[in-house]
Amino acid sequence: MTFGTELTDYGRGMDSTTLITELLSARTWTAFDVDDAGRVLAGHDELGSVQLVEIAPDGTRTALTDLPGKCSGRYLPGRRQVVVQHDQGGDELVQLSLLDLDPLPERPVGLDALTLLVHDPEHLHDLRDVTPQTLVYSTNRRNGVDMDVVARDLETGAERVLHDAGGYVVGAVLDHAQRDLAVLRLSLQPCSTVLDLLGPGVEGPGSLTDPDDHAHHDLPGWSADDTSLLLASNHDREFAAVQRLDRDGSWDVLVADDAHDLSCWVSPDGSAMVIGTLVDGAMRLAVHGTGGAHRARVDVPALAAVSVRWSPDSGHLVVSGTAPTEPGVIHLVDAGTGAAAPLVSSAAALPPAVRDALTEPSTHRIPTRDGEQIPCFRYAGATPNDDLAGASVLLVHGGPEAASDLIWHPVVQALASSGLTVLVPNVRGSTGYGKRWYSLDDVDLRLESVADLADLHGWLSTQGLDPQRSALWGGSYGGYMVLAGVSMQPDRWAAGVDIVGISSLVTFLERTSGYRRAYREREYGSLEDHRELLTRASPITYLHQIVAPLFVIHGANDPRVPVGEARQITTALQAKGVPCELRVYDDEGHGLVKRVNKIDAYPAAIDFLHRHLAGPRDE
């Protein structure tokens, strides 16, 4: 395909097709761990998907893995070994293997060079905690649905089950004595979690927090004396604060911001914590004592998709994140002073023509029909092609219990550089703007978030954008929103790009992986009690109203939104005569992670939008 334009003002003569490919090919970095010597275990996608790379204190980089799909890992404290997490083709059935780093590999290794630690390809095994003696992981191998927490002795290989009371475990951390375990699992309240405390030092029932509390607790860390947990939580609050939770269930607020959510990462020795303040999609960090006192600002710019990992000795930490014009940066931070040393930056490696084409968004609040305001980022389109002047794309995030933050998003940059104005909203139901806002789409309120799309569309003309030439783009729940928009608001949207989206909430809940079903029903409604609502909120119910052309992308191995959701909507639309293209990738799951597939799918989707949005601007 060709877009046939020269980006003379933005790309120093680079044609639009090449620029879009370069944006989608930009290498990214993220940090997974750091050891006491300052070596960083990082993820880098030079080989086409995220693989493990070690960065030495002097900056030397050693590629460690070359697996069939993306992977992640953690150092084993005190050892030159890495626990590698990997799946097969995006199926999310994570397996755990061991990689020896003494000596470092001369070239990146494949699966045959790993030592299997926990392997059962029919079930998932998520790494939760590592100590010098013990590996803690959660798995659904008992019944395929409930997550047990298992401790594995690294010397003998012996395993013991620490938690088997059911539920979807999302985190677990041992205390310093390695006796008691804090387990974080999803509750059946929307966007909520519950903390359990297990072990010989625990008195009374296992649940430390009320399962019926509409509150989201993050993974905690232990205080130095193991008498309490330190965590970010919005228990009894609109925004998450850093709080201390004692073993008797009593709460004490340590650090709070009445207008913003806080995050917290506790040092391994329980002596300090890093606190992040989220403001309009970007986070700033500071080091605090575990009593709450401010010690030092972490000397890194505001970032999104932030990862913080402490070294085992609590002397330093590694911070990684992204920004609209930064695909990935990693800093090594001194825990005492907050001073940061940049280790790698993806932006620094971008060709000058690509850096020149990048755009920073402006931030807006868009009024709604009922007096609310939708947070929204606007990426102004370049002007290489007058045919696209005034055309726009509305990109909706997944989740729905998530948010569009100020991350590196190559598709957004590609759309904007090609001449399209891109709006990236946080419709009601999005996190990051308080408990009330993310609760405004729960169950019976599902279609209120869809109605936000109409309000956003109504704002276009106030910005000089053509309401007749606006399209929707989204993945996962965002894909559902694309399909809901074109089916329930057919007179507003000129085209849609649906990536791993839900076409029927009924068939989605019937077919999604068993370990996920109850926790999706808490948000959308249950098959048993809310089938009529689910049918009413399903895009496929309004199939007869769809007239907008659709471009649909899906992974064949998707365990969350099975590929049947894509096939049933595209088959029906093709029979109806609506222009519709479906691309299914056999080696992908819930979204595209391999560069070769992204470069195949996304330029074609952008070209599809160009064809359907080009035209004279409405006057």
Secondary structure, 3 states (H helix, E strand, C coil): CCCCCECCCCCCCCEHHHHHHHHHHCCCEEEEEECCCCCEEEEECCCCCCEEEEECCCCCEEECECCCCCEEEEECCCCCEEEEEECCCCCCCCEEEEEECCCCCCCCECHHHCEEEECCCCCCEEEEEECCCEEEEEECCCCCCCCEEEEEECCCCCEEEEECCCCCEEEEEECCCCCCEEEEEECCCCCCEEEEEECCCCCCCCECCCCCCCCCECCCEECCCCCEEEEEECCCCCCCEEEEEECCCCEEEEECCCCCCEEEEECCCCCEEEEEEEECCEEEEEEEECCCCEEEECCCCCEEEEEEEECCCCCEEEEEEEECCEEEEEEEEECCCCCEEEEEECHHHCCHHHHHHCCCCEEEEEECCCCCEEEEEEECCCCCCHHHCCCEEEEECCCCCCCCCCCCCHHHHHHHHCCCEEEEECCCCCCCCCHHHHCCCCHHHHHHHHHHHHHHHHHHHHHCCCCCCEEEEEECHHHHHHHHHHHHCCCCCCEEEEECCCCCHHHHHHHCCHHHHHHHHHHHCCCCCCHHHHHHCCHHHHHHHCCCCEEEEEECCCCCCCCHHHHHHHHHHHHHCCCEEEEEECCCCCCCCCHHHHHHHHHHHHHHHHHHHCCCCCC
